Amino acid sequence: FILTLSNVIQAESEQSGIAQFDGQELIDSLKVMSFSNPNDAVDFAFEILKLYPSIRPNKSIANVFSILGEIYQAKGLSLQALEYYTEAERENVESGGLQEFPWLKVNMGNVYFSEGLIEEARSKYLEAYNIFANYEDSINNNNLAGQAVCQNNLGMIEQGLNNFTNALLHFNQGLAVRYTMDRPLDLVHSYLNIGQLS
C-alpha cells in the first residue's frame, strides 16, 4: 500500500489523520515518492515530521530525516543533506537503533567526500564498515555490499591522496567481498576502480 500526499491530506480531514498510518507504510511511501517526485516527497516528509504522533525519538522519524538527506544530496545540496543526515543519526542514537543504519553513515561519508572533507569521510566509512562487518549476519548480501562499498570508498580516498598502494589494498578487499556475492555488475565496478590506478 503506497500512500500519497493526497491520501494523507484526505485522511487529515477525517478524524485520525496521519496517525492512522503505520510508520513503515509512511516510510515506504516516502521512499517511492522520493524517486518519482522528489519535491512532493519533501512536502510529504515535512507533513510526516509535523503530524506523526509517535513518541520521540523513533526509527520512523530517523528514516524520514535520512530520506530528506538523500533527496537533498541528489539535488547537490550538500549542506542541507548533511543537516538531515545528522538529524537522522541523532534520532537513531537516541532511539538506540544506530546499528540498523550503516548506510546513513555511508551517505554522510559521501557528502563529506564530495565537499573535500577527507578525514570526516574516512571516519564515516570506517564506522559504517565496522557496523556492516559486525552484524550477527554479516554475510548476507546487504551487509556484504556495504562492506564492499566502504572498502571502495576508502580506496577512492587513498587514490585522491595519491596513496596508490593503500588504494589498491582497499579496492582488492572490496573486490574479494564482491566475489562472494555473485553480482557480476558489482565486480565490474571494483575492476574499474582498480583499472583507474594504472
Disulfide bonds with the S-S distance in Angstrom:
none
